[in-house]
């Protein structure tokens, strides 16, 4: 089975788009109105910036997984033992993150609107609903972190076998795996590996650039006749 250059161009465009959504996920929350208490958290659903953020968050995993599919198919002959399990891990991450945000958009946000509108049933149960939502969201977050760590680790090894741009992209996948492992450790109750000041800047520096370079790599290697370099 062969994939056409158009397939890889589409995957590359998805990766470029995911760099933009990544920037949105990083910086849009800085524009939210403060949510200092329960009522303010409920009112956030009417914040237009938050509305954009919610839908960007939902679209983001689909774009990243599309790019990951492109990388896996391009490397399927050279490193199938790494990229196929890695792709499955990316699918776990993407499905969990998309499901997590679908829960927000289609359940939690309508509950908040009903609470703000004064619905008596929702008003009486909203604190319980919020606690349940938070618990499910946190569990899904931990699961997606595991998938993301595995996926980035396997892709890092696969791409490091190449040379030139492949190695650069592999290094960025490795960096994402390291950052994700730190988050997993913190979520599991452990200490932070990197100082807060460094950690604060690493993700905005690494992830958007990494997804841009993945797009460049896919575009450069859109023809299957050549070996990835």
N, C-alpha and C positions, 0 to 999 in steps of 0.2 A: 504494500500500500504506500502510495506517495502523496505528499501534500504539496499543493501548488504554492507559488510565491504569494498569491493573493491571501492564502490562509495565514501566512506568517506576517504579511503586512497588516492584516486585521488584528492579529495578536499584538503586534507592535503598537498600533494605534491605541488599543486597550491599555497597554502598559503606560503610554504617554498620558492617557486620560486618568489612569490610576495615580500618577504623580500629582495631578491637579487635585483629585479628590483627597489624597493624603494631606496636601497642604490645607485643604478645607477642614479636615478632621483635626488638624493641629491648631489652626488659628481661629476658626469660627467660634469655638467656645470662649475665646478671650473677649468676644463681643456680646456675650449673653448678659442680660440683666442679672444682678445678684439674686441667688435663691437662698436667703438666709434662714428661712423657716418653711414649714410645711405649706402654708398658703402661697408663698412665693414660688415654691417648686411647682405647685399646681398651675400657677399663672404663667409659668414659662412656656406652656404650650402655645400661648398667643404671641410669643416673641417671633417676629418674622425671620430673624437670623437663625433662631433655633429650628424653625420650620425648614429652612434650607439645609441646615446641618443634618436633620433627621433623614432627609431623602438622599443626601450625599452619602451618609453612613450606610444606607441600604444599598445604594448602587455600587459602592466601593468594592465589596468582595467579589462581585460578578466580574468586574474589570481585572482585578488581580488574578483571579482563577483563569480567566481567558488567556492572559499573558503566560501564566504558569503552564497551561496546556500547550501553548506554542513552544515554550522552552523544552518541555518534556518530549514532544514529538520530534523536535529538531535533534535531540540527543538520544533518541530511542535506540539507535544502532550502536552508538559509542558507550552509552552508560545506562542501559535499560534497568539494570539491577538497582540503580540509585534514583533515577528520575520517575520511574513508574510508582514505587512506594512513596516518593516525594510528592507526586501529583495526587495520590490518594490522601496524603496528609493535608495538602492544600485544599482538596475538596472538603475534608472534614472541617478545616478552619473556615472556609468560605461558607459552607452550609450552616455552620453554627453561628457565625457572625451575622449572616443574612437573616437567620431565624431569630436571633437575638433582637435585631433591629425591627423585624416585622412585628415582633411582640410589642415593641415600643410604639410603632406607628399605628398598628391596627387594634391594640388593646389598651395600653396604658394611656396614650394620648386621648382617645375617646373618653376614657374614664375621667381624665382631668377636665375635659370640656364639660362633661356631665356634672362634675363636682362644682365647677365654676358657675354652671347654670342653675345650681340649687337642687338638683335631683335628690330627693330625700333618701332613696335606697342607696345611691352611690355615696352620698354624704355620710350615711351611717356606717358604711363598710370600707371607706376609702383607705383608712390607715391600714387595715388588714390587707386590702388588695395591694397597697404599695409595698408592704412588707413581703408579701408573696412574690410580687414582681421583682423586687430587689434580690431576693434569694435565688430565684430562677435565673435572673440576669447574671448574677455573680458566678453561679455554677457553670453557665454557658461560657462565660468569659474565661474561666479557668480551663475548660475543655478546649476552647479555640486557641489558647496560648500553647497548649501541648501540641496541637496539630501544627501550629505555625512554627514552633521550634523544630519539630521533626522535619517538616518540609524544607525549611531554609537550610538546615544542616545537611540534608542529603543533596540538595541542589548545589550547595557550596562545594562539596566534594566532587560532584560531577563536573562542574565548570572549572574547578581548579586543575583538572587533568588537561585542559586545553592550554592555550597560550594567548598572549596579547589581551585583547578585550575580554575574552572568556575568563581569564584569571582575575581581571579587575571585577567583573560581575560576580564571580565566585567569592571574592573577598567581601563584597557588599552583602551577599547572602549570608556569609559567615558572621558578619557584624550584626545583621538582623537576628541571627540565632543567639548570639551572645546577649544582646539587649533583651530578647524574649526570655532567656533563661533567668536573667536578673529579675524580671517581673514575676516569673513563676515562683522564684525563691521568696520574694517579698509577699506574694499572695498566699504562699504556704506558711507564712509566719516567720520567715528567716530575715536576716539582715540584708541591707543594701550593699552590693559589691562596689559600686562606683559612687563617688561624691555627688550630692544633689546638683551642684553647679554644672558638672560635666554631663551627668545624665540628662539634665534639662535641655542641653543643646545637641546631644548626639542624635536623638531620634529625628528632629527636624532637619539635621544635616544629612543623615544617612538615607532615610527612606525615600524622600522625593527624588533625590539624585539617583538612588539605586534603581527606582522604577523607570526613570528616564533612560538610564544606561541599558536596562533590560530591553526597552523598546528599540534602542539603537542596535543592540546585539541581534534582536529578531529581524530587524530590517536588513541588516548587513548579511545575515545568513538565511535570507528568504529562499535561496535556491538550494535545493537538496543535493545538487551535483557536487558541491564542494564540501570539504570537511570543516566543521566549526573550528575557528582559530581564536 
